[in-house]
């Protein structure tokens, strides 16, 4: 996109959302954790102190609309995220919305052993699905995923309106209402 913008003058805005969550999510992120929590598995690797800029899907839609307005500088990437929180704050918001007990954390090293074992097992049985825990998912769950997003929001006029408490509540309500949780 940037190359076409530079070479041909194609007016384009590049939007890079951070960790998107909310209603209709059903194959990743908080939904997978919610499904496991519902089944009684409240164990996650790490310590919950890593940072996230989770962005509620409705906020992302507002940012996309703003990015399409006349006068927005083209050819630039805009990183769109929600309020900076810890993973633990997000998971606590999820379990509170579900009315469950809190997440329990296991050492990241134990998560790595489980991820490698599950990846090997899935490879041996020829499964085309991703294991519940992989090294990639372990990284998402335990690494810092917080970035500098102020400039991007200021240039677009974007301010997230939905915090992680409200966003998780809305997501859980939608999943229950549509019988996916």
Backbone as numpy.savetxt, mean C-alpha at the origin, in Angstrom:
# Nx Ny Nz CAx CAy CAz Cx Cy Cz
7.20 7.83 -21.13 6.36 9.02 -21.13 7.23 10.27 -21.13
8.26 10.24 -20.29 9.16 11.40 -20.23 9.86 11.61 -21.57
10.26 10.53 -22.21 10.95 10.63 -23.49 10.04 11.26 -24.55
8.78 10.82 -24.61 7.84 11.41 -25.56 7.56 12.87 -25.24
7.53 13.16 -23.95 7.32 14.56 -23.55 8.48 15.42 -24.02
9.69 14.93 -23.78 10.88 15.70 -24.15 11.06 15.79 -25.67
10.91 14.67 -26.37 11.20 14.64 -27.81 10.08 15.23 -28.66
8.83 14.94 -28.27 7.72 15.33 -29.12 6.83 16.42 -28.53
7.16 16.83 -27.31 6.34 17.84 -26.67 4.97 17.32 -26.23
4.83 16.01 -26.12 3.57 15.41 -25.67 3.29 15.87 -24.25
2.20 16.59 -24.03 1.91 17.03 -22.65 1.45 15.84 -21.80
2.25 15.47 -20.86 1.94 14.32 -20.01 2.43 14.58 -18.59
1.68 14.11 -17.64 2.07 14.19 -16.24 2.28 12.76 -15.76
3.36 12.52 -15.08 3.71 11.20 -14.58 3.31 11.14 -13.11
2.40 10.24 -12.78 1.95 10.09 -11.39 2.43 8.74 -10.87
3.13 8.79 -9.76 3.65 7.58 -9.13 3.03 7.44 -7.75
1.96 6.69 -7.64 1.34 6.53 -6.32 2.20 5.65 -5.42
2.13 5.92 -4.14 2.81 5.08 -3.16 1.94 3.84 -2.94
1.81 3.39 -1.76 1.11 2.16 -1.40 -0.39 2.42 -1.35
-1.13 2.06 -2.40 -2.56 2.35 -2.52 -3.36 1.27 -1.80
-4.37 1.68 -1.05 -5.24 0.73 -0.36 -6.67 1.27 -0.35
-7.61 0.38 -0.05 -9.00 0.81 0.08 -9.96 -0.19 -0.51
-11.23 0.22 -0.66 -12.25 -0.67 -1.23 -11.82 -1.20 -2.60
-12.30 -2.37 -2.91 -12.05 -3.10 -4.16 -10.65 -3.72 -4.22
-9.82 -3.46 -3.25 -8.52 -4.13 -3.18 -8.80 -5.56 -2.77
-8.23 -6.52 -3.48 -8.50 -7.90 -3.10 -7.38 -8.88 -3.42
-6.24 -8.39 -3.84 -5.16 -9.32 -4.17 -3.85 -8.96 -3.50
-3.83 -7.91 -2.69 -2.56 -7.50 -2.12 -2.76 -6.67 -0.86
-1.66 -6.28 -0.27 -1.65 -5.31 0.82 -2.56 -5.60 1.98
-3.22 -4.56 2.47 -4.07 -4.70 3.64 -5.15 -5.77 3.51
-5.65 -6.02 2.30 -6.68 -7.05 2.16 -6.14 -8.42 2.52
-4.92 -8.75 2.07 -4.34 -10.05 2.40 -4.15 -10.16 3.90
-3.64 -9.10 4.53 -3.47 -9.12 5.98 -4.83 -9.25 6.66
-5.84 -8.52 6.19 -7.18 -8.59 6.78 -7.75 -10.00 6.66
-7.57 -10.62 5.52 -8.08 -11.99 5.33 -7.40 -12.95 6.31
-6.09 -12.79 6.50 -5.38 -13.65 7.44 -5.79 -13.37 8.88
-5.99 -12.10 9.21 -6.44 -11.75 10.56 -7.81 -12.37 10.83
-8.70 -12.30 9.84 -10.03 -12.89 10.00 -9.93 -14.39 10.28
-8.92 -15.05 9.74 -8.73 -16.48 9.94 -7.91 -16.79 11.20
-7.57 -15.73 11.96 -6.87 -15.92 13.22 -5.37 -15.76 13.16
-4.82 -15.49 11.99 -3.37 -15.32 11.85 -3.05 -13.83 11.94
-2.52 -13.43 13.10 -2.20 -12.01 13.31 -0.69 -11.81 13.49
0.09 -12.65 12.85 1.54 -12.61 12.97 2.14 -12.01 11.71
2.96 -10.97 11.87 3.66 -10.34 10.75 5.14 -10.22 11.08
6.00 -10.29 10.06 7.44 -10.12 10.30 7.78 -8.65 10.52
8.85 -8.42 11.26 9.33 -7.06 11.51 8.93 -6.57 12.88
8.97 -5.24 13.04 8.62 -4.65 14.33 7.52 -3.61 14.23
7.04 -3.34 13.02 5.97 -2.36 12.83 6.43 -0.92 12.87
7.73 -0.68 12.99 8.23 0.69 13.10 8.65 1.30 11.76
8.64 0.47 10.71 9.01 1.00 9.39 7.93 1.95 8.89
8.35 2.90 8.06 7.46 3.98 7.63 6.76 3.67 6.31
5.52 4.17 6.21 4.72 4.01 4.99 4.00 5.31 4.67
3.82 5.56 3.38 2.96 6.63 2.89 1.78 5.97 2.22
0.94 5.28 2.97 -0.23 4.62 2.40 -1.16 5.70 1.90
-1.66 5.54 0.69 -2.59 6.53 0.14 -3.92 5.83 -0.13
-4.96 6.39 0.44 -6.31 5.86 0.25 -6.71 6.07 -1.20
-7.38 5.09 -1.79 -7.69 5.11 -3.22 -8.48 6.36 -3.62
-9.39 6.82 -2.80 -10.15 8.03 -3.12 -9.26 9.27 -3.18
-8.26 9.33 -2.30 -7.29 10.44 -2.36 -6.47 10.36 -3.64
-6.08 9.16 -4.04 -5.32 9.01 -5.28 -6.15 9.49 -6.47
-7.42 9.15 -6.50 -8.28 9.60 -7.60 -8.32 11.13 -7.65
-8.43 11.77 -6.50 -8.41 13.25 -6.46 -7.09 13.78 -7.01
-5.98 13.14 -6.65 -4.67 13.57 -7.14 -4.58 13.40 -8.66
-5.12 12.32 -9.19 -5.10 12.11 -10.64 -5.91 13.19 -11.36
-7.03 13.57 -10.80 -7.84 14.64 -11.39 -7.06 15.95 -11.37
-6.40 16.24 -10.24 -5.59 17.45 -10.16 -4.44 17.43 -11.17
-3.85 16.25 -11.36 -2.71 16.14 -12.29 -3.15 16.39 -13.73
-4.41 16.19 -14.03 -4.91 16.41 -15.37 -5.41 17.81 -15.65
-5.29 18.70 -14.69 -5.78 20.07 -14.86 -4.81 20.88 -15.72
-5.33 21.84 -16.47 -4.45 22.72 -17.26 -3.49 23.47 -16.34
-2.30 23.67 -16.83 -1.30 24.43 -16.08 -0.37 23.60 -15.23
-0.64 22.31 -15.08 0.26 21.44 -14.32 1.50 21.20 -15.17
2.70 21.42 -14.61 3.92 21.19 -15.40 3.97 19.77 -15.94
4.25 19.64 -17.23 4.26 18.31 -17.83 5.67 17.75 -17.85
5.72 16.42 -18.00 6.99 15.73 -18.08 7.66 15.46 -16.75
7.01 15.87 -15.66 7.60 15.67 -14.33 6.89 14.54 -13.62
7.62 13.78 -12.83 6.95 12.76 -12.01 6.43 13.37 -10.71
5.26 12.93 -10.30 4.68 13.35 -9.02 4.43 12.12 -8.18
5.06 12.08 -7.02 4.89 10.98 -6.08 3.70 11.32 -5.19
2.67 10.51 -5.23 1.44 10.78 -4.48 1.32 9.78 -3.34
1.26 10.29 -2.12 1.13 9.44 -0.95 0.22 10.06 0.08
-0.16 9.25 1.03 -0.98 9.71 2.13 -0.11 10.16 3.29
-0.72 10.34 4.45 0.04 10.76 5.63 1.10 9.71 6.00
2.26 10.18 6.42 3.33 9.27 6.83 2.94 8.60 8.15
2.93 7.27 8.14 2.62 6.50 9.34 3.62 5.35 9.46
3.62 4.72 10.60 4.39 3.48 10.72 3.51 2.33 10.24
4.15 1.24 9.87 3.39 0.05 9.49 2.51 -0.38 10.66
3.05 -0.29 11.87 2.27 -0.69 13.05 1.00 0.13 13.21
1.07 1.43 12.93 -0.13 2.27 13.01 -1.16 1.83 11.98
-0.70 1.50 10.79 -1.63 1.03 9.75 -2.26 -0.29 10.11
-1.45 -1.24 10.59 -2.01 -2.55 10.95 -2.92 -2.44 12.17
-2.59 -1.55 13.09 -3.47 -1.34 14.25 -4.81 -0.78 13.78
-4.78 0.16 12.86 -6.02 0.72 12.32 -6.85 -0.37 11.65
-6.18 -1.28 10.94 -6.88 -2.37 10.27 -7.54 -3.30 11.29
-6.78 -3.73 12.30 -7.35 -4.67 13.27 -8.44 -4.01 14.11
-8.30 -2.73 14.40 -9.37 -2.02 15.12 -10.63 -1.95 14.27
-10.49 -1.67 12.99 -11.65 -1.62 12.09 -12.33 -2.99 12.01
-11.56 -4.04 12.15 -12.10 -5.39 12.09 -12.63 -5.86 13.44
-12.30 -5.12 14.51 -12.73 -5.52 15.85 -11.95 -6.71 16.38
-10.67 -6.82 16.01 -9.82 -7.94 16.41 -8.72 -7.47 17.34
-8.01 -8.43 17.89 -6.84 -8.11 18.68 -5.71 -7.60 17.81
-4.65 -7.12 18.43 -3.55 -6.49 17.67 -2.69 -7.50 16.92
-1.93 -6.97 15.98 -0.92 -7.75 15.25 0.21 -8.08 16.20
0.76 -9.27 16.06 1.92 -9.71 16.83 3.08 -9.76 15.83
4.24 -9.27 16.24 5.38 -9.20 15.33 6.40 -10.28 15.64
6.96 -10.86 14.57 8.01 -11.86 14.66 9.28 -11.25 14.06
10.44 -11.73 14.45 11.68 -11.19 13.89 11.70 -11.30 12.36
12.26 -10.30 11.72 12.35 -10.29 10.26 13.13 -11.51 9.77
14.13 -11.95 10.52 14.92 -13.11 10.11 14.04 -14.36 10.03
13.10 -14.51 10.94 12.17 -15.64 10.88 11.28 -15.52 9.64
10.86 -14.30 9.34 10.08 -14.07 8.13 10.85 -14.44 6.88
12.15 -14.14 6.86 12.98 -14.47 5.71 13.05 -15.98 5.51
13.22 -16.72 6.60 13.29 -18.19 6.51 11.98 -18.75 5.97
10.86 -18.26 6.47 9.55 -18.72 6.01 9.35 -18.35 4.54
9.74 -17.15 4.15 9.57 -16.71 2.75 10.37 -17.59 1.80
11.62 -17.87 2.13 12.46 -18.70 1.27 11.88 -20.12 1.18
11.43 -20.65 2.32 10.85 -21.99 2.33 9.57 -22.04 1.49
8.70 -21.05 1.63 7.46 -21.04 0.85 7.74 -20.86 -0.65
8.69 -20.00 -1.00 9.04 -19.84 -2.42 9.53 -21.17 -2.99
10.37 -21.87 -2.25 10.87 -23.17 -2.71 9.75 -24.19 -2.85
8.86 -24.25 -1.88 7.73 -25.18 -1.92 6.84 -24.88 -3.11
6.51 -23.64 -3.33 5.64 -23.26 -4.45 6.30 -23.59 -5.79
7.62 -23.45 -5.86 8.35 -23.79 -7.08 8.30 -25.30 -7.31
8.50 -26.09 -6.25 8.51 -27.55 -6.37 7.14 -28.07 -6.80
6.07 -27.52 -6.24 4.73 -28.01 -6.59 4.20 -27.38 -7.88
4.95 -26.44 -8.44 4.57 -25.84 -9.71 3.41 -24.86 -9.60
3.24 -24.26 -8.45 2.14 -23.31 -8.27 2.41 -22.03 -9.04
1.35 -21.49 -9.64 1.46 -20.23 -10.36 1.04 -19.05 -9.49
0.61 -19.33 -8.27 0.24 -18.26 -7.34 1.46 -17.87 -6.51
1.42 -16.63 -6.04 2.50 -16.16 -5.16 2.26 -16.73 -3.76
3.33 -17.12 -3.08 3.14 -17.60 -1.71 2.65 -16.47 -0.79
2.03 -16.86 0.30 1.53 -15.89 1.27 2.64 -14.94 1.70
3.84 -15.46 1.89 4.99 -14.62 2.22 6.12 -14.98 1.28
6.62 -13.99 0.56 7.77 -14.14 -0.32 8.82 -13.12 0.13
10.02 -13.21 -0.41 11.04 -12.22 -0.05 10.61 -10.82 -0.49
9.91 -10.73 -1.62 9.40 -9.43 -2.08 8.39 -8.87 -1.08
7.40 -9.68 -0.70 6.40 -9.22 0.27 7.03 -8.92 1.62
8.04 -9.68 2.00 8.75 -9.42 3.25 9.35 -8.02 3.21
9.94 -7.66 2.07 10.51 -6.32 1.93 9.46 -5.24 2.07
8.31 -5.42 1.44 7.23 -4.43 1.54 6.76 -4.30 2.99
6.66 -5.43 3.68 6.17 -5.42 5.06 7.17 -4.83 6.05
8.47 -4.91 5.74 9.46 -4.55 6.76 10.36 -3.36 6.42
10.45 -2.97 5.16 11.32 -1.85 4.78 10.60 -0.52 4.94
11.37 0.53 5.09 10.79 1.87 5.09 10.29 2.20 3.68
9.06 2.64 3.61 8.45 3.03 2.34 7.88 4.43 2.47
8.64 5.32 3.07 8.24 6.71 3.20 9.17 7.57 2.37
8.60 8.53 1.65 9.40 9.36 0.76 9.05 10.82 0.97
9.83 11.69 0.37 9.56 13.13 0.40 8.50 13.42 -0.66
7.32 13.78 -0.23 6.21 13.99 -1.17 5.65 15.41 -1.10
6.20 16.28 -0.27 5.62 17.63 -0.11 5.63 18.45 -1.39
6.74 18.47 -2.11 6.81 19.27 -3.34 5.72 18.82 -4.31
5.59 17.52 -4.45 4.62 16.99 -5.40 3.21 17.43 -5.04
2.87 17.28 -3.78 1.54 17.69 -3.34 1.31 19.18 -3.50
2.31 19.97 -3.17 2.17 21.43 -3.28 1.98 21.86 -4.72
2.76 21.29 -5.65 2.64 21.69 -7.04 1.29 21.30 -7.64
0.75 20.18 -7.19 -0.55 19.74 -7.71 -1.72 20.32 -6.91
-1.44 20.87 -5.74 -2.51 21.33 -4.86 -3.18 20.15 -4.15
-2.44 19.05 -3.99 -2.98 17.83 -3.38 -2.63 17.74 -1.91
-3.65 17.52 -1.10 -3.48 17.22 0.31 -4.35 16.01 0.60
-3.77 14.91 1.12 -4.61 13.75 1.41 -5.66 14.10 2.46
-6.88 13.61 2.26 -7.97 13.89 3.18 -8.30 12.72 4.09
-7.93 11.53 3.68 -8.31 10.33 4.42 -7.07 9.76 5.11
-7.09 9.76 6.44 -6.01 9.16 7.21 -6.15 7.65 7.25
-5.14 6.99 7.77 -5.11 5.53 7.76 -6.24 4.94 8.62
-6.61 5.58 9.73 -7.71 5.07 10.56 -9.01 5.04 9.76
-9.34 6.16 9.15 -10.57 6.27 8.37 -10.51 5.39 7.13
-9.38 5.38 6.45 -9.24 4.58 5.24 -9.39 3.09 5.50
-8.78 2.60 6.56 -8.92 1.18 6.89 -10.36 0.86 7.27
-11.01 1.76 8.00 -12.41 1.54 8.37 -13.27 1.42 7.12
-13.07 2.33 6.17 -13.85 2.31 4.92 -13.58 1.03 4.13
-12.32 0.63 4.08 -11.97 -0.58 3.33 -12.63 -1.80 3.95
-12.53 -1.94 5.27 -13.13 -3.09 5.95 -14.64 -3.10 5.75
-15.27 -1.96 5.85 -16.72 -1.88 5.62 -17.07 -2.38 4.21
-16.31 -1.92 3.22 -16.59 -2.32 1.84 -16.39 -3.82 1.66
-15.28 -4.36 2.18 -15.00 -5.80 2.04 -16.12 -6.62 2.67
-16.58 -6.19 3.84 -17.66 -6.94 4.51 -18.97 -6.81 3.74
-19.28 -5.61 3.31 -20.51 -5.36 2.57 -20.58 -6.18 1.28
-19.42 -6.40 0.67 -19.36 -7.15 -0.59 -18.92 -8.60 -0.39
-18.93 -9.03 0.85 -18.68 -10.43 1.22 -17.34 -10.96 0.72
-16.35 -10.11 0.74 -15.01 -10.56 0.36 -14.11 -10.72 1.58
-14.62 -10.35 2.74 -13.84 -10.50 3.97 -14.66 -11.27 4.99
